[in-house]
Amino acid sequence: MNFYIRILVLTALGTLAACTNVTQRQYEACIAGISAAGGVIGGGVGGVAAGVGVSAVVCGEAQGGDDTPERAVVAAAAVDTTVGDSDGDGVTDDVDRCPNTPAGAAVDRVGCLLDQDGDGVPNSRDSCANTPRGVEVDASGCPVKDEVVLTVDRLGFEFDSSRLDAQSRSALDAAVDVIQSHSSVQLDVVGYTDNVGSDDYNQGLSERRAQAAVDYLVSQGIPRSQLRPLGRGESSPVASNDTEDGRARNRRVELVVR
């Protein structure tokens, strides 16, 4: 290095050494600055290492020379960056997006309470686990009155019959887990038909089909006292009755909170 440049750098180091009453942040900056300067003067890793040694002495003296933890010599120019976990949830404060989590509560990787079904109510307060997405719930995580918890459409019955076919029984199996996880919720099992046939006929058919759905759910372990069959005939279609696909969607059963 040019002789005059080295003189300027040494002058700068002398100025740093003359500083007194520096704060902890200034102390850390002092270490970094002198270490870097050592690299400039000595060249390469050797110079940096020498700068580290000098910085530990110079910066320690600038802070007052005592050996308290915040003024201790920093080995290898490293600053202690240990981060705490103030709420004790196992997620460090620098990552924790939900500070002050209640003790013992299960949290996700960013320190927020787990909400397995995504209804906005954490698992620790959710009385109705596995609520389907989009269902409105109350403060305890259970669906509110008149909310449709689940719709099973395209139900198949034997011709002019309320007897469920194998495919429909399989579709209703999906409702069993939902109902079992909502054991405190009373449900109406509401049957609908397409518009083929008279209004009176379809009304009776929807009632029989709702009853058939209830009977099947009870056979799968759901308490009969939790379910009430209702028929609504061809009212409230969810699709056009002008197409086969639309009519299939209208032949459905809904589980509605009562």
C-alpha positions as CSV (number, residue, x, y, z in Angstrom):
1,M,0.0,0.0,0.0
2,N,1.2,3.6,-0.7
3,F,3.0,5.0,2.4
4,Y,0.9,8.1,2.5
5,I,-2.4,6.2,2.4
6,R,-1.1,4.1,5.3
7,I,-0.4,7.3,7.3
8,L,-4.0,8.5,6.7
9,V,-5.5,5.2,7.8
10,L,-3.3,5.2,11.0
11,T,-4.5,8.8,11.7
12,A,-8.1,7.6,11.4
13,L,-7.4,4.8,13.8
14,G,-5.9,7.2,16.2
15,T,-9.1,9.2,16.1
16,L,-11.2,6.2,16.8
17,A,-9.0,5.3,19.8
18,A,-9.4,8.7,21.2
19,C,-13.3,8.3,21.5
20,T,-14.7,7.9,24.9
21,N,-18.1,7.1,26.4
22,V,-19.3,5.3,23.3
23,T,-22.6,3.5,23.3
24,Q,-23.0,-0.3,22.8
25,R,-24.0,0.3,19.1
26,Q,-21.0,2.6,18.6
27,Y,-18.8,0.0,20.3
28,E,-19.9,-2.6,17.8
29,A,-19.3,-0.2,14.9
30,C,-15.8,0.5,16.3
31,I,-15.0,-3.2,16.2
32,A,-16.1,-3.5,12.6
33,G,-14.4,-0.3,11.5
34,I,-11.0,-1.1,13.0
35,S,-11.1,-4.7,11.8
36,A,-11.7,-3.5,8.2
37,A,-9.0,-1.0,8.5
38,G,-6.6,-3.8,9.6
39,G,-7.4,-5.6,6.4
40,V,-6.5,-2.5,4.3
41,I,-3.2,-1.9,6.1
42,G,-2.1,-5.5,6.5
43,G,-3.7,-6.9,3.4
44,G,-6.0,-9.9,3.3
45,V,-7.0,-12.2,6.2
46,G,-3.9,-11.6,8.2
47,G,-4.6,-7.8,8.3
48,V,-8.2,-8.4,9.3
49,A,-7.1,-10.7,12.1
50,A,-4.7,-8.1,13.4
51,G,-7.5,-5.5,13.2
52,V,-9.7,-7.7,15.3
53,G,-7.1,-7.9,18.1
54,V,-6.5,-4.1,18.0
55,S,-10.3,-3.4,17.9
56,A,-10.9,-5.5,21.1
57,V,-8.4,-3.4,23.0
58,V,-9.0,0.0,21.5
59,C,-12.8,-0.2,21.5
60,G,-12.8,-1.7,25.0
61,E,-10.7,1.2,26.3
62,A,-13.0,3.7,24.5
63,Q,-16.0,2.3,26.4
64,G,-14.3,2.7,29.7
65,G,-12.1,-0.4,30.0
66,D,-14.3,-2.4,32.4
67,D,-15.3,-6.0,31.9
68,T,-19.1,-5.8,32.1
69,P,-21.0,-8.1,29.7
70,E,-22.0,-5.3,27.3
71,R,-18.4,-4.1,27.1
72,A,-16.6,-7.5,27.0
73,V,-14.0,-8.2,24.3
74,V,-15.8,-9.7,21.3
75,A,-14.1,-12.9,20.1
76,A,-13.4,-13.0,16.4
77,A,-15.2,-9.6,16.0
78,A,-18.6,-11.4,16.4
79,V,-21.6,-9.8,18.2
80,D,-23.9,-11.9,20.4
81,T,-27.2,-12.1,18.4
82,T,-29.1,-14.5,20.7
83,V,-32.8,-13.8,20.3
84,G,-35.3,-14.5,23.1
85,D,-38.7,-16.1,23.2
86,S,-40.7,-13.8,25.4
87,D,-44.0,-15.7,25.3
88,G,-42.4,-19.2,25.6
89,D,-44.2,-20.6,22.6
90,G,-41.1,-22.1,21.0
91,V,-40.8,-19.4,18.3
92,T,-38.1,-16.8,18.7
93,D,-39.2,-13.2,18.9
94,D,-37.6,-12.2,15.6
95,V,-39.9,-14.7,13.8
96,D,-42.9,-14.5,16.1
97,R,-45.8,-12.7,14.4
98,C,-48.2,-13.3,17.3
99,P,-46.5,-12.2,20.6
100,N,-48.0,-12.9,24.0
101,T,-49.5,-16.3,22.9
102,P,-51.2,-18.0,25.9
103,A,-48.9,-20.4,27.7
104,G,-49.2,-24.0,26.5
105,A,-51.2,-23.1,23.3
106,A,-50.2,-24.9,20.1
107,V,-48.7,-22.5,17.5
108,D,-47.6,-22.6,13.9
109,R,-44.1,-21.9,12.6
110,V,-44.6,-18.1,12.9
111,G,-45.9,-18.3,16.5
112,C,-49.7,-17.9,15.8
113,L,-52.4,-20.1,17.3
114,L,-53.2,-23.1,15.1
115,D,-56.5,-23.0,13.2
116,Q,-56.7,-26.3,11.5
117,D,-60.1,-25.8,9.7
118,G,-59.4,-22.1,8.8
119,D,-62.6,-20.7,10.3
120,G,-60.8,-17.9,12.2
121,V,-61.2,-19.6,15.6
122,P,-58.0,-21.3,16.9
123,N,-58.0,-24.9,17.8
124,S,-57.8,-24.2,21.5
125,R,-61.2,-22.5,21.4
126,D,-62.8,-24.4,18.5
127,S,-65.8,-26.5,19.6
128,C,-66.5,-27.7,16.1
129,A,-63.4,-28.9,14.4
130,N,-63.2,-29.6,10.6
131,T,-65.8,-27.0,9.7
132,P,-65.9,-26.8,5.9
133,R,-64.3,-23.8,4.3
134,G,-66.5,-20.8,3.8
135,V,-69.0,-21.7,6.5
136,E,-69.9,-18.8,8.9
137,V,-69.2,-19.7,12.5
138,D,-69.7,-18.2,15.9
139,A,-67.1,-17.4,18.6
140,S,-66.8,-21.0,19.5
141,G,-66.1,-22.1,15.9
142,C,-69.5,-23.7,15.3
143,P,-71.7,-22.9,12.3
144,V,-74.4,-20.3,12.9
145,K,-78.2,-20.9,12.5
146,D,-79.4,-21.5,8.9
147,E,-75.9,-22.0,7.6
148,V,-75.5,-24.7,5.0
149,V,-72.7,-26.9,6.4
150,L,-72.6,-29.4,3.5
151,T,-74.3,-30.0,0.2
152,V,-74.4,-33.5,-1.3
153,D,-75.6,-33.2,-4.9
154,R,-76.2,-35.6,-7.8
155,L,-77.8,-38.1,-5.4
156,G,-79.0,-41.2,-7.2
157,F,-82.1,-43.2,-6.4
158,E,-83.6,-46.2,-7.9
159,F,-86.3,-45.2,-10.4
160,D,-89.3,-43.6,-8.8
161,S,-87.8,-44.6,-5.4
162,S,-86.3,-43.1,-2.3
163,R,-83.7,-45.9,-2.0
164,L,-80.1,-44.6,-2.3
165,D,-77.9,-46.2,-4.9
166,A,-74.3,-47.2,-4.1
167,Q,-72.8,-44.0,-5.4
168,S,-75.1,-41.9,-3.3
169,R,-74.2,-43.8,-0.2
170,S,-70.6,-43.2,-0.9
171,A,-71.2,-39.5,-1.3
172,L,-73.0,-39.3,2.1
173,D,-70.0,-41.0,3.7
174,A,-68.2,-37.7,3.2
175,A,-70.8,-36.1,5.5
176,V,-70.2,-38.5,8.4
177,D,-66.9,-37.0,9.5
178,V,-68.3,-33.5,9.3
179,I,-71.4,-34.3,11.4
180,Q,-69.4,-36.2,14.0
181,S,-67.0,-33.3,14.5
182,H,-70.1,-31.1,15.0
183,S,-71.8,-33.3,17.6
184,S,-73.3,-30.3,19.5
185,V,-75.0,-28.9,16.3
186,Q,-78.5,-29.9,15.4
187,L,-79.0,-30.3,11.7
188,D,-81.8,-30.4,9.2
189,V,-81.3,-32.8,6.4
190,V,-83.1,-31.1,3.5
191,G,-84.0,-32.9,0.4
192,Y,-84.7,-31.3,-3.1
193,T,-85.7,-32.6,-6.5
194,D,-85.6,-31.5,-10.0
195,N,-88.8,-30.2,-11.7
196,V,-89.7,-33.4,-13.5
197,G,-93.2,-34.3,-12.2
198,S,-95.9,-32.3,-10.4
199,D,-95.2,-30.0,-7.4
200,D,-97.1,-32.3,-5.0
201,Y,-95.3,-35.4,-6.2
202,N,-91.9,-33.8,-6.0
203,Q,-92.7,-32.5,-2.5
204,G,-93.4,-36.0,-1.2
205,L,-90.4,-37.5,-3.1
206,S,-88.1,-34.9,-1.5
207,E,-89.3,-35.8,2.0
208,R,-88.8,-39.5,1.4
209,R,-85.3,-38.9,0.0
210,A,-84.4,-36.7,3.0
211,Q,-85.6,-39.5,5.3
212,A,-83.5,-42.0,3.3
213,A,-80.4,-39.8,3.8
214,V,-81.1,-39.6,7.5
215,D,-81.6,-43.3,7.8
216,Y,-78.2,-43.9,6.1
217,L,-76.3,-41.4,8.2
218,V,-77.8,-43.0,11.4
219,S,-76.6,-46.4,10.1
220,Q,-73.1,-44.9,10.0
221,G,-73.2,-43.9,13.7
222,I,-74.8,-40.4,13.7
223,P,-77.4,-40.0,16.5
224,R,-80.9,-39.8,15.0
225,S,-81.7,-37.0,17.6
226,Q,-79.1,-34.8,15.9
227,L,-80.9,-35.0,12.5
228,R,-84.3,-33.8,11.2
229,P,-85.4,-34.7,7.7
230,L,-87.2,-32.0,5.6
231,G,-88.4,-32.0,2.0
232,R,-88.5,-28.8,-0.1
233,G,-89.6,-30.4,-3.4
234,E,-88.4,-28.6,-6.5
235,S,-88.1,-25.2,-4.8
236,S,-84.8,-23.3,-4.7
237,P,-82.9,-24.9,-7.6
238,V,-79.2,-24.3,-7.7
239,A,-78.9,-24.9,-11.5
240,S,-81.1,-24.8,-14.6
241,N,-83.6,-27.6,-14.9
242,D,-83.3,-27.3,-18.7
243,T,-80.3,-29.6,-18.9
244,E,-79.6,-33.1,-17.5
245,D,-76.5,-31.8,-15.7
246,G,-78.6,-29.0,-14.0
247,R,-81.3,-31.4,-13.0
248,A,-78.7,-33.7,-11.5
249,R,-77.3,-30.9,-9.4
250,N,-80.8,-30.0,-8.2
251,R,-81.4,-33.5,-6.9
252,R,-79.5,-32.9,-3.7
253,V,-79.5,-33.0,0.1
254,E,-78.2,-30.1,2.3
255,L,-77.2,-30.2,5.9
256,V,-78.4,-27.0,7.5
257,V,-77.9,-25.8,11.0
258,R,-81.2,-25.3,12.9
